[in-house]
């Protein structure tokens, strides 16, 4: 049951919470009113989103000639943005699936929001190939549907088609995984709602969840199997995205290192975006007790690790370009570092290779301001990475007469800024209407890794306002089990929680705990 | 048939209580909780779910669909010479089919399993929740017992429940 963690581990839930406190803290934003700052940010994001929608409509109406693309550089900001957004999405699945399989308890406070981020990011990503087609109303041609051209099928040997299947599978499976976890939490919100309309809405969303033993039995099985499926899925998706480039014969793209390099880069940028969002969210929604410094430190360590992997990949690419002795390959990389796009290359190198190395210092890992700044820098760097890969490889092709530069138009920029706005609109709406922590999961770790459980002061006095005679009858004298020191104190821990039946109150007062410690 | 709902405020208390009651021959019909109580299933006789078996079957379906589909599109119906890549026989073309085969396998498994899960749970949009008390989705844990299956009379059962640490007992 409640495996109590060793005392040297930092608690993952601070402030001696009860189960009810968790519910209250997480439901507060849903039940309360948004403040002026929320409306301000929402308004700003909304304006940006509208500007983006306008630019998208303009693009669709007039054609992609309004972008800065030319005959040589046929992919630029559009595909850069696509890969950037898909990459950001990867952290959500990594947190919810991979860390579930590894039984990392710290994932539970962040998985819900990280998955929300995944879903919104993949929506933004999917937009770009769609509008890049030029005739978005014929987007269904990517599907193998019987047609009037003698049944001409899409090319199943093409990574671009693999990508269609990968992204749509990834999006829909992430959505289902997210929703299955949300159902019990929607039930919690439903059972608390007083006003009839919100209650009605949340009871529809909660699907009639009752939380009986069989429900939970199936819930755990489904979560585990979906995590097992999502784990290879998340790696496959960005591998396939990388094959869009790697299977072509363009110098700088035609590289076998691409799949692992892209996956590491995706996790890197995704965790950076999770940090950007979480650092704001924990403050605004007052969730500092659940998204603790320890959580931020863990995420920073992952940023550092994946950032180093990306750094190694960059250096490997350079080495191979030299060692392979192919002059075109060698030129492509020389051109990246010293050609007209040197500034993009060196921004990428600085942001992605050097900046995460600062995380070796514990002081920096646990500094909120520096973490926030670095998380934004990493995402800027990762945007440049994709820009460097795409544009510098294309702009000087095999025919020197067609060498050219890429200049983005305001429509290019508008569409990109618009997706950022749209992403924040969706995330801000989510943060006020959805339970932003996985309630049912966080509650399971309260006893084991909450401050409450770690300190072993689980029996906090018998000061109940409970007039229940039942309790009074059975109230045994408080036995202090003090089970914490022994790591294998499972049995003892159970008993210590058992003594808790005497303390039915949800408001654990500091004073009572002090008393208990004195008794000890 | 009348039912008794015993409410606890801790999962461990309920679990120990359930073990004691079952040892005394009480049949516990169901348990409602805000999160999964690990270890309760064998005590109250909930069998392991077979959803994973379904998932495997859906996965096989997805894989077959993908392979048969691509065989028909690319080899039988309209073979295309794309950059001289082999397309005469299925086995020659299989490496290029692996990514989509994998994606469709995952797609069918995940969605098939999710649909089965919701149907088996009887949880669909607009369904009515059956938890006896709204607090069971917050911080309370409720045991449901049919008095007819308790193996003892109601008064004895209630005192047994109280002895296990129930904080509230309701009849329905």
Boltz contact constraints between the chains, C-beta under 6 A:
constraints:
  - contact:
      token1: [A, 1]
      token2: [B, 12]
      max_distance: 6.0
  - contact:
      token1: [A, 19]
      token2: [B, 139]
      max_distance: 6.0
  - contact:
      token1: [A, 20]
      token2: [B, 138]
      max_distance: 6.0
  - contact:
      token1: [A, 20]
      token2: [B, 139]
      max_distance: 6.0
  - contact:
      token1: [A, 23]
      token2: [B, 138]
      max_distance: 6.0
  - contact:
      token1: [A, 144]
      token2: [B, 73]
      max_distance: 6.0
  - contact:
      token1: [A, 153]
      token2: [B, 73]
      max_distance: 6.0
  - contact:
      token1: [A, 153]
      token2: [B, 78]
      max_distance: 6.0
  - contact:
      token1: [A, 156]
      token2: [B, 70]
      max_distance: 6.0
  - contact:
      token1: [A, 156]
      token2: [B, 74]
      max_distance: 6.0
  - contact:
      token1: [A, 157]
      token2: [B, 82]
      max_distance: 6.0
  - contact:
      token1: [A, 157]
      token2: [B, 96]
      max_distance: 6.0
  - contact:
      token1: [A, 162]
      token2: [B, 99]
      max_distance: 6.0
  - contact:
      token1: [A, 162]
      token2: [B, 100]
      max_distance: 6.0
  - contact:
      token1: [A, 165]
      token2: [B, 100]
      max_distance: 6.0
  - contact:
      token1: [A, 165]
      token2: [B, 103]
      max_distance: 6.0
  - contact:
      token1: [A, 166]
      token2: [B, 103]
      max_distance: 6.0
  - contact:
      token1: [A, 169]
      token2: [B, 103]
      max_distance: 6.0
  - contact:
      token1: [A, 169]
      token2: [B, 106]
      max_distance: 6.0
  - contact:
      token1: [A, 169]
      token2: [B, 107]
      max_distance: 6.0
  - contact:
      token1: [A, 173]
      token2: [B, 110]
      max_distance: 6.0
  - contact:
      token1: [A, 176]
      token2: [B, 110]
      max_distance: 6.0
  - contact:
      token1: [A, 176]
      token2: [B, 114]
      max_distance: 6.0
  - contact:
      token1: [A, 187]
      token2: [B, 137]
      max_distance: 6.0
  - contact:
      token1: [A, 188]
      token2: [B, 137]
      max_distance: 6.0
  - contact:
      token1: [A, 191]
      token2: [B, 134]
      max_distance: 6.0
  - contact:
      token1: [A, 191]
      token2: [B, 137]
      max_distance: 6.0
  - contact:
      token1: [A, 204]
      token2: [B, 125]
      max_distance: 6.0
  - contact:
      token1: [A, 204]
      token2: [B, 126]
      max_distance: 6.0
  - contact:
      token1: [A, 207]
      token2: [B, 123]
      max_distance: 6.0
  - contact:
      token1: [A, 207]
      token2: [B, 124]
      max_distance: 6.0
  - contact:
      token1: [A, 207]
      token2: [B, 125]
      max_distance: 6.0
  - contact:
      token1: [A, 208]
      token2: [B, 123]
      max_distance: 6.0
  - contact:
      token1: [A, 208]
      token2: [B, 127]
      max_distance: 6.0
  - contact:
      token1: [A, 208]
      token2: [B, 128]
      max_distance: 6.0
  - contact:
      token1: [A, 208]
      token2: [B, 129]
      max_distance: 6.0
  - contact:
      token1: [A, 209]
      token2: [B, 123]
      max_distance: 6.0
  - contact:
      token1: [A, 210]
      token2: [B, 129]
      max_distance: 6.0
  - contact:
      token1: [A, 210]
      token2: [B, 130]
      max_distance: 6.0
  - contact:
      token1: [A, 210]
      token2: [B, 131]
      max_distance: 6.0
  - contact:
      token1: [A, 211]
      token2: [B, 32]
      max_distance: 6.0
  - contact:
      token1: [A, 211]
      token2: [B, 33]
      max_distance: 6.0
  - contact:
      token1: [A, 211]
      token2: [B, 131]
      max_distance: 6.0
  - contact:
      token1: [A, 211]
      token2: [B, 136]
      max_distance: 6.0
  - contact:
      token1: [A, 211]
      token2: [B, 137]
      max_distance: 6.0
  - contact:
      token1: [A, 212]
      token2: [B, 30]
      max_distance: 6.0
  - contact:
      token1: [A, 212]
      token2: [B, 32]
      max_distance: 6.0
  - contact:
      token1: [A, 213]
      token2: [B, 30]
      max_distance: 6.0
  - contact:
      token1: [A, 213]
      token2: [B, 31]
      max_distance: 6.0
  - contact:
      token1: [A, 213]
      token2: [B, 40]
      max_distance: 6.0
  - contact:
      token1: [A, 213]
      token2: [B, 46]
      max_distance: 6.0
  - contact:
      token1: [A, 214]
      token2: [B, 46]
      max_distance: 6.0
  - contact:
      token1: [A, 215]
      token2: [B, 121]
      max_distance: 6.0
  - contact:
      token1: [A, 216]
      token2: [B, 36]
      max_distance: 6.0
  - contact:
      token1: [A, 217]
      token2: [B, 41]
      max_distance: 6.0
  - contact:
      token1: [A, 217]
      token2: [B, 46]
      max_distance: 6.0
  - contact:
      token1: [A, 217]
      token2: [B, 49]
      max_distance: 6.0
  - contact:
      token1: [A, 218]
      token2: [B, 49]
      max_distance: 6.0
  - contact:
      token1: [A, 218]
      token2: [B, 51]
      max_distance: 6.0
  - contact:
      token1: [A, 218]
      token2: [B, 117]
      max_distance: 6.0
  - contact:
      token1: [A, 220]
      token2: [B, 36]
      max_distance: 6.0
  - contact:
      token1: [A, 221]
      token2: [B, 49]
      max_distance: 6.0
  - contact:
      token1: [A, 221]
      token2: [B, 51]
      max_distance: 6.0
  - contact:
      token1: [A, 221]
      token2: [B, 52]
      max_distance: 6.0
  - contact:
      token1: [A, 222]
      token2: [B, 117]
      max_distance: 6.0
  - contact:
      token1: [A, 225]
      token2: [B, 52]
      max_distance: 6.0
  - contact:
      token1: [A, 225]
      token2: [B, 55]
      max_distance: 6.0
  - contact:
      token1: [A, 226]
      token2: [B, 110]
      max_distance: 6.0
  - contact:
      token1: [A, 229]
      token2: [B, 106]
      max_distance: 6.0
  - contact:
      token1: [A, 229]
      token2: [B, 109]
      max_distance: 6.0
  - contact:
      token1: [A, 229]
      token2: [B, 110]
      max_distance: 6.0
  - contact:
      token1: [A, 233]
      token2: [B, 106]
      max_distance: 6.0
  - contact:
      token1: [A, 236]
      token2: [B, 102]
      max_distance: 6.0
  - contact:
      token1: [A, 240]
      token2: [B, 99]
      max_distance: 6.0
  - contact:
      token1: [A, 440]
      token2: [B, 35]
      max_distance: 6.0
  - contact:
      token1: [A, 443]
      token2: [B, 35]
      max_distance: 6.0
  - contact:
      token1: [A, 444]
      token2: [B, 35]
      max_distance: 6.0
  - contact:
      token1: [A, 468]
      token2: [B, 167]
      max_distance: 6.0
  - contact:
      token1: [A, 470]
      token2: [B, 162]
      max_distance: 6.0
  - contact:
      token1: [A, 470]
      token2: [B, 166]
      max_distance: 6.0
  - contact:
      token1: [A, 474]
      token2: [B, 165]
      max_distance: 6.0
  - contact:
      token1: [A, 494]
      token2: [B, 12]
      max_distance: 6.0
  - contact:
      token1: [A, 497]
      token2: [B, 12]
      max_distance: 6.0
  - contact:
      token1: [A, 498]
      token2: [B, 12]
      max_distance: 6.0
  - contact:
      token1: [A, 498]
      token2: [B, 13]
      max_distance: 6.0
  - contact:
      token1: [A, 500]
      token2: [B, 10]
      max_distance: 6.0
  - contact:
      token1: [A, 501]
      token2: [B, 10]
      max_distance: 6.0
  - contact:
      token1: [A, 501]
      token2: [B, 13]
      max_distance: 6.0
  - contact:
      token1: [A, 501]
      token2: [B, 165]
      max_distance: 6.0
  - contact:
      token1: [A, 504]
      token2: [B, 9]
      max_distance: 6.0
  - contact:
      token1: [A, 504]
      token2: [B, 167]
      max_distance: 6.0
